[in-house]
Amino acid sequence: MRRQLIASALCAIISYLGSLLTVGAVERINGNDPASQTQDAAPVGPGPLRLAKLFHQRMQIDFRQLSMVSPDGRAIMYLQGGSHFAVERKLLHVARLDTQDGWSSYALNMGALWQFGGADNSIPAYGWASDSSGIWTATREEIGPGGISGSGLQPLFISLEDGSIRLFDPPRHEAGPLDGLLWAGGDGLALAYFGARGPSYQPQRHDRHPTFAMIDAKRAAVLDTLPFDVFKGLKDAYYIANVNNAAVTRLQNGKLRALLSALDQWVVWTQGEPPHILASPYPDRGERHNKMVISRDGSRLLVARLRCDAGTVDVETGPPFRRRPPSPACKPVESVVAALYDLDTGHQLWDVRATVNRPGFHPNPAISEDGRYALVGLPYEGTDAPAAIALVAMSDGKVVQRIRPPGSGPVDAIGFLGGDRGIWIHDYIEGSTALYAFDSRAQ
């Protein structure tokens, strides 16, 4: 009897250890070279996240912009040609994560309209459907002299199942053509511009009353509008260049809420309500490339920044062929790299601080659907060390866990999977995508 009890106990222990190994096992897909097989992208230290899958894909690096993983964690897309503003034709590449070369490509005539705000690498005019069935984006059909379009954007939906494209009639407004989109919620709703980008047409347009709008692309409907004049500084000839960034979410009641950032003002705008104007905590022109995301309930805004707050270290003049760093080093002082704000009052709730050794690319931040966690990029820790990603508690701003990037290059994009099942991180140089699962035992 005693032997049977011991044998049963041993079996239980072996079974338990086996389950731990299964939970902790990392599935590496399409990483055939030895370096990929030994690549360490595991989170640093204890915490709720564990590395679950690591994908490797071949991607076009030239002028590549902002990858996005689908909510179900099965597919990925990125835009080629985004940073080349003079080129009208962009290519949207889409593939399953578990394929190495199986890309489908879609030509989009977007020109400079591919991005809503002026901040570098801010959220572009494409986004996944909420059920991962396809992609919401837009194109311009009429190409005029010099390869530049004379028409506004036309919303379209790309089906992931069969690759088909469905074009929708564009919403119309007296302010001018549709020339900016920031998708919200993945079901055809978006923040938009009308008549705001005259120089991006051929021949150029001179619409005199540009407006922000909220639209339903499925119904070609304008849900609400807000004149550019709400920002006192957007009335001059260069108004559109002063719209730094924006963020938008769909509230539980179905309405949209947006945060518009321009010059020294923030405007909180809820569909069907008058705008609420706040003083921007970042009025300096040097802050125009800050990244931002709004919480799902629309109550808070997370801002990410990576700047040399104390200036840069002077570099001595040397031989003309002497190798120099790609960007000057920062004077080593602790800086705010992320901060959370209450959108009713504009008050800062918390911040994340770190020493910025040198400025560099940092991804757009992300907030989980339940508002429990956020993801922010951390600065480079040394000359050659890649920047890490921090999982931050939304309640108090404490860093819960740090995550190594899945490749040697800068992190291109980060986000939460649908239903807050985990997170994803994508590397810019090597085309590596890592999926991390939340371990219920560690939460």
C-alpha positions in Angstrom: 0.0 0.0 0.0 2.8 2.3 0.9 4.6 1.6 -2.4 1.4 2.4 -4.3 1.1 5.7 -2.5 4.8 6.6 -3.2 4.3 5.6 -6.9 1.2 7.7 -7.1 3.0 10.6 -5.6 5.9 10.3 -8.0 3.6 10.1 -11.0 1.8 13.2 -9.8 5.1 15.1 -9.4 6.3 14.0 -12.8 2.9 15.0 -14.4 3.1 18.4 -12.7 6.7 19.0 -13.8 5.7 18.0 -17.3 2.9 20.5 -17.3 5.3 23.2 -16.2 7.6 22.3 -19.1 4.7 22.5 -21.5 3.6 25.9 -20.1 7.2 27.2 -20.3 8.1 25.8 -23.7 8.7 28.3 -26.4 7.6 27.5 -30.0 10.1 28.9 -32.5 8.6 29.2 -36.0 10.6 29.7 -39.2 13.8 30.4 -37.3 16.1 27.9 -39.0 19.5 29.5 -38.4 21.4 28.7 -35.1 21.2 32.3 -34.0 17.4 32.2 -34.1 17.2 29.0 -32.2 19.2 30.4 -29.3 17.7 33.9 -29.4 16.6 35.0 -25.9 13.5 37.2 -25.9 12.2 36.0 -22.5 11.0 38.6 -20.0 13.5 39.7 -17.5 12.8 38.5 -14.0 9.5 37.3 -12.5 6.1 38.7 -13.6 2.9 37.8 -15.3 4.3 37.4 -18.8 6.0 34.4 -20.4 7.4 34.0 -23.9 5.1 31.6 -25.8 6.0 31.9 -29.5 8.7 33.4 -31.6 8.2 33.9 -35.3 10.7 34.9 -38.0 9.7 36.3 -41.4 11.4 37.9 -44.4 10.3 41.5 -44.8 11.1 44.5 -47.0 13.2 46.9 -44.9 13.2 49.9 -47.2 10.7 52.6 -46.1 8.9 50.0 -43.9 6.4 51.4 -41.5 4.6 50.2 -38.4 3.8 46.5 -38.3 0.5 45.4 -36.6 -0.3 41.9 -35.3 -4.0 40.8 -35.6 -6.0 40.6 -32.4 -6.0 36.8 -32.6 -2.2 36.7 -32.9 -2.2 34.8 -36.2 -1.4 37.4 -38.8 0.7 40.5 -39.3 0.8 43.5 -41.7 3.1 46.4 -42.5 3.3 49.3 -45.0 6.1 49.7 -47.5 6.8 53.2 -48.7 5.2 55.1 -45.8 8.1 57.3 -44.9 8.6 58.2 -48.6 6.0 61.0 -48.6 6.6 61.9 -52.2 5.5 58.5 -53.5 1.7 58.2 -54.0 1.7 54.4 -54.2 2.3 52.4 -51.0 2.3 48.6 -50.6 0.4 47.0 -47.7 2.0 43.5 -47.0 -0.1 40.9 -45.1 0.8 37.4 -44.0 0.1 34.7 -41.5 2.7 34.8 -38.7 3.5 31.1 -39.2 4.6 31.5 -42.8 8.0 32.8 -43.7 7.4 34.2 -47.2 3.7 33.9 -47.9 3.0 37.6 -48.2 0.0 39.1 -50.0 0.6 42.7 -51.2 -2.0 45.4 -51.9 -1.3 48.7 -53.6 -2.7 51.7 -51.9 -2.6 55.2 -53.4 -2.3 57.2 -50.2 0.7 59.6 -50.7 1.2 61.8 -47.6 -2.3 60.8 -46.4 -1.1 57.4 -45.0 -0.6 58.9 -41.5 -3.1 61.0 -39.5 -0.7 63.1 -37.3 2.6 64.7 -37.9 4.5 62.7 -35.2 7.1 60.3 -36.7 5.8 56.7 -36.9 2.5 57.6 -35.2 -0.6 55.4 -36.0 -1.2 55.1 -39.7 -4.4 54.9 -41.8 -4.8 51.1 -41.5 -6.0 48.8 -38.7 -7.2 45.3 -38.0 -10.9 44.4 -37.8 -11.9 43.6 -34.3 -12.5 39.9 -35.2 -9.2 39.7 -37.1 -11.2 38.9 -40.3 -9.5 41.6 -42.3 -8.0 45.1 -42.5 -9.6 48.6 -42.7 -7.6 51.1 -44.8 -8.1 53.4 -47.7 -6.9 54.4 -51.2 -7.3 57.1 -53.8 -8.6 56.1 -57.2 -7.8 59.0 -59.4 -4.1 59.6 -60.2 -3.4 62.9 -61.9 -0.3 64.6 -63.4 3.0 63.7 -61.7 1.6 60.5 -60.2 -0.4 62.4 -57.5 -4.0 61.9 -56.9 -6.7 64.6 -57.4 -9.3 62.8 -55.2 -9.8 62.1 -51.6 -9.5 58.9 -49.7 -11.9 56.0 -50.3 -12.3 53.5 -47.4 -11.8 49.9 -48.2 -11.8 46.5 -46.4 -9.3 43.7 -47.2 -10.7 40.2 -46.4 -8.0 37.9 -44.8 -10.0 34.8 -45.8 -9.9 35.2 -49.6 -7.9 38.4 -50.2 -10.9 40.2 -51.7 -11.1 44.0 -51.5 -14.4 45.9 -50.8 -14.4 49.6 -51.6 -16.9 51.8 -49.7 -18.3 55.1 -50.9 -16.5 57.9 -49.1 -18.4 60.0 -46.6 -18.8 63.6 -47.9 -18.6 67.0 -46.3 -18.8 70.5 -47.5 -15.3 71.2 -46.0 -13.7 69.2 -48.8 -12.6 65.6 -49.6 -11.8 62.9 -47.0 -8.0 63.2 -46.5 -7.2 61.6 -43.2 -8.2 58.5 -41.2 -7.5 57.1 -37.8 -9.4 53.8 -37.3 -11.2 53.2 -34.0 -12.3 49.8 -32.6 -11.9 47.8 -35.8 -15.5 48.0 -37.1 -15.4 50.8 -39.6 -15.5 53.8 -37.3 -12.7 56.4 -37.6 -11.5 59.8 -36.7 -11.1 61.8 -40.0 -10.1 65.0 -41.7 -12.1 66.8 -44.5 -10.5 69.5 -46.6 -7.3 69.6 -44.6 -4.5 68.6 -46.9 -4.7 70.7 -50.0 -1.0 70.5 -51.0 -1.4 66.7 -51.2 -3.6 66.9 -54.3 -2.8 67.5 -57.9 -3.8 70.1 -58.7 -3.5 71.6 -55.2 -6.7 72.4 -53.3 -7.4 75.5 -51.3 -10.3 74.4 -49.0 -10.9 77.2 -46.6 -12.8 75.5 -43.7 -11.0 72.2 -42.9 -12.6 70.1 -40.2 -12.1 67.1 -38.0 -14.8 64.5 -38.2 -16.0 61.2 -36.8 -17.2 58.8 -39.5 -18.8 55.4 -40.1 -17.1 54.0 -43.3 -19.6 51.2 -43.7 -22.5 53.7 -44.0 -20.6 56.5 -45.6 -21.9 58.6 -42.7 -20.4 61.6 -40.9 -21.3 61.2 -37.3 -19.9 64.5 -35.9 -17.6 67.3 -36.9 -15.3 69.8 -35.2 -13.8 72.8 -37.1 -10.1 73.3 -37.1 -10.7 76.7 -35.6 -11.1 75.0 -32.2 -7.3 75.3 -32.1 -6.5 79.0 -32.2 -3.2 78.3 -33.9 -4.5 76.2 -36.8 -5.9 79.1 -38.8 -2.7 80.0 -40.7 -1.5 78.5 -44.0 0.4 75.7 -42.3 -2.4 74.4 -40.0 -2.1 70.7 -40.9 1.6 70.6 -40.0 0.8 71.6 -36.5 -1.5 68.6 -35.8 1.1 66.6 -33.9 -0.9 63.5 -33.0 -4.3 62.0 -32.1 -5.8 59.0 -30.3 -9.3 57.6 -30.5 -11.4 54.9 -28.9 -14.9 53.5 -29.1 -16.7 53.8 -25.8 -19.1 51.2 -24.4 -22.1 53.2 -25.5 -20.8 53.0 -29.1 -19.7 56.6 -29.3 -16.2 57.7 -30.2 -13.9 59.8 -28.0 -10.8 61.4 -29.4 -7.8 63.3 -28.1 -6.4 65.8 -30.6 -2.9 67.3 -29.9 -1.8 70.5 -31.7 0.7 73.2 -30.7 0.1 73.9 -27.0 -3.4 72.5 -26.7 -5.1 69.2 -26.2 -8.8 68.8 -27.2 -10.9 66.0 -25.7 -13.8 65.4 -28.1 -16.6 63.0 -27.5 -19.1 62.3 -30.2 -22.2 64.5 -29.8 -20.7 66.7 -27.1 -18.8 70.0 -27.2 -15.0 69.8 -27.1 -13.1 70.0 -23.8 -9.9 72.0 -24.2 -6.8 71.4 -22.0 -3.4 73.0 -21.9 -0.8 70.5 -23.3 1.9 69.4 -20.8 4.2 69.4 -23.8 4.0 72.8 -25.5 7.6 72.8 -26.7 8.0 72.2 -30.5 10.6 69.5 -29.7 7.8 67.4 -28.2 5.8 67.1 -31.4 6.9 63.5 -32.1 5.6 62.2 -28.7 3.5 59.0 -29.1 0.1 58.6 -27.4 -2.7 56.1 -26.8 -6.1 56.6 -25.1 -7.6 54.0 -22.7 -10.5 51.9 -23.9 -12.9 53.8 -21.6 -11.6 57.2 -22.8 -10.7 58.5 -19.4 -6.9 58.4 -19.5 -4.2 59.2 -22.0 -0.7 57.6 -22.0 2.1 59.7 -23.6 5.5 58.2 -24.5 8.5 60.3 -25.1 12.3 59.8 -25.6 14.2 63.0 -25.5 17.5 64.4 -24.2 16.0 66.7 -21.6 19.4 68.1 -20.5 20.7 68.3 -24.0 23.4 66.3 -25.8 27.0 65.7 -25.2 29.3 67.8 -27.4 31.2 65.6 -29.9 34.7 66.7 -30.6 35.6 67.4 -34.2 37.8 64.6 -35.6 39.1 63.2 -38.8 36.5 63.3 -41.6 36.3 59.5 -41.9 36.2 58.8 -38.2 33.2 56.6 -37.3 30.7 58.6 -35.2 27.5 57.4 -33.4 24.3 57.6 -35.4 22.9 60.1 -32.9 24.6 62.2 -30.2 24.7 60.9 -26.7 22.4 62.6 -24.1 23.7 64.2 -21.0 22.9 61.5 -18.4 19.9 62.7 -16.4 16.7 60.9 -15.4 13.8 61.9 -17.7 10.1 61.1 -18.0 9.8 58.5 -20.7 6.0 57.8 -20.2 3.2 59.6 -18.3 -0.5 59.0 -17.7 -3.0 61.8 -17.7 -6.6 62.2 -16.5 -8.6 63.6 -19.5 -11.2 65.2 -17.3 -8.7 67.4 -15.5 -5.5 67.2 -17.5 -3.7 66.2 -14.3 -0.8 63.8 -14.5 -1.5 60.6 -12.6 2.0 59.0 -12.7 5.1 58.8 -14.8 7.9 56.3 -15.7 11.4 57.7 -15.4 14.7 56.4 -16.9 18.0 57.8 -18.0 18.0 58.4 -21.7 21.6 57.7 -23.0 20.8 58.6 -26.6 17.6 59.4 -28.5 16.2 56.7 -30.8 13.2 55.1 -32.2 10.5 54.1 -29.7 7.2 52.4 -30.4 3.7 53.7 -29.9 2.5 52.8 -26.4 -0.4 50.4 -25.8 -3.1 50.0 -23.1 -4.8 46.7 -22.3 -8.6 46.4 -23.0 -9.3 46.1 -19.3 -7.2 49.1 -18.4 -5.0 47.1 -16.1 -1.6 47.2 -17.9 0.3 49.4 -20.4 3.3 48.8 -22.6 5.9 51.4 -23.1 9.4 51.5 -24.7 12.4 52.0 -22.5 15.5 53.8 -23.6 18.7 52.1 -24.7 20.7 51.0 -21.7 24.1 51.4 -23.4 25.9 52.0 -26.7 25.0 48.6 -28.2 22.3 47.3 -25.9 18.8 47.1 -27.5 16.0 49.0 -25.8 13.6 47.0 -23.8 9.8 47.1 -23.3 8.2 47.7 -19.9 4.9 46.2 -18.7 3.5 48.9 -16.5 0.7 48.8 -13.9 -1.9 51.4 -14.9 -2.9 51.8 -11.3 0.4 53.4 -10.1 2.8 53.4 -13.0 5.2 50.8 -11.5 7.2 48.6 -13.9 5.8 45.1 -13.4 8.2 43.4 -15.9 10.8 44.2 -18.5 10.8 42.3 -21.8 13.8 41.9 -24.1 13.2 42.7 -27.8 12.9 39.7 -30.1 15.7 40.8 -32.3 18.9 43.0 -32.5 17.2 46.0 -34.0 14.9 48.6 -32.6 11.4 47.5 -31.6 9.0 48.5 -34.4 5.6 48.0 -32.7 4.0 46.6 -29.5 0.5 45.7 -28.5 -2.0 43.6 -26.6 -3.7 40.6 -28.1 -7.5 40.5 -28.2 -9.2 39.8 -24.9 -5.9 40.7 -23.1 -4.7 37.1 -23.6 -1.1 38.4 -24.0 1.1 40.8 -25.8 3.1 41.0 -29.0 6.4 42.7 -29.8 7.8 43.1 -33.4 11.5 43.8 -34.2 12.2 46.2 -37.1 15.5 44.8 -38.6 15.1 41.0 -38.4 11.4 40.6 -38.9 11.0 38.7 -35.6 7.6 38.7 -33.8 7.3 37.5 -30.2 4.0 36.5 -28.5 3.8 36.5 -24.8 1.1 34.9 -22.7 -0.2 36.0 -19.3 0.5 33.4 -16.7 -2.5 33.3 -14.4 -0.4 32.0 -11.6 1.8 35.0 -11.6 -0.9 37.7 -11.9 
